[in-house]
Amino acid sequence: MASTSRKRTGRGRGRGRGRGSGSSSLPPPPSTLPLIIEEFFIVVYEDPLVKKELPKKFADYLDGKEPAKVYLRAADCGPRLWTVEVLFDGQGRMYLDKGWEKFAIAHGVDFGWFVHFKYEGDDVLTVKVFDGTMCRRYYYSDDEDTDDESDDDVKPCIHPL
């Protein structure tokens, strides 16, 4: 039997993956990327109206520029900003405190719900609320007033269902 030899031409499997080319299209490893925490969520396990602890990584991200208050904006509830005081406990934990209760009541936040936050800079957090069925709640507001500090009452956003 005669043996046939085939000459490889570089085609087929592995084409385009050249060895030792010195260039890579892969992103740098995570340890070399800057830490940017702009989105996170909390799960409401305890009383929805009491202060809420935010993730430690987010508190660490704000290290050195801890705000005394933040402004919450419901993603679909108009331009209204909810002023919420922030507490730092000196051990790296950050809490939404005074003002959170009004926001939670107005949006009907309850046990087992997820609250998603996106940090927009300038101490503003855009908020999306997901109910116990893990479905997002959409809200609208007929209130054009964006300064809630003068309001003693809670003007709720309205869930359309």
Disulfide bonds with the S-S distance in Angstrom:
Cys77-Cys157 1.73
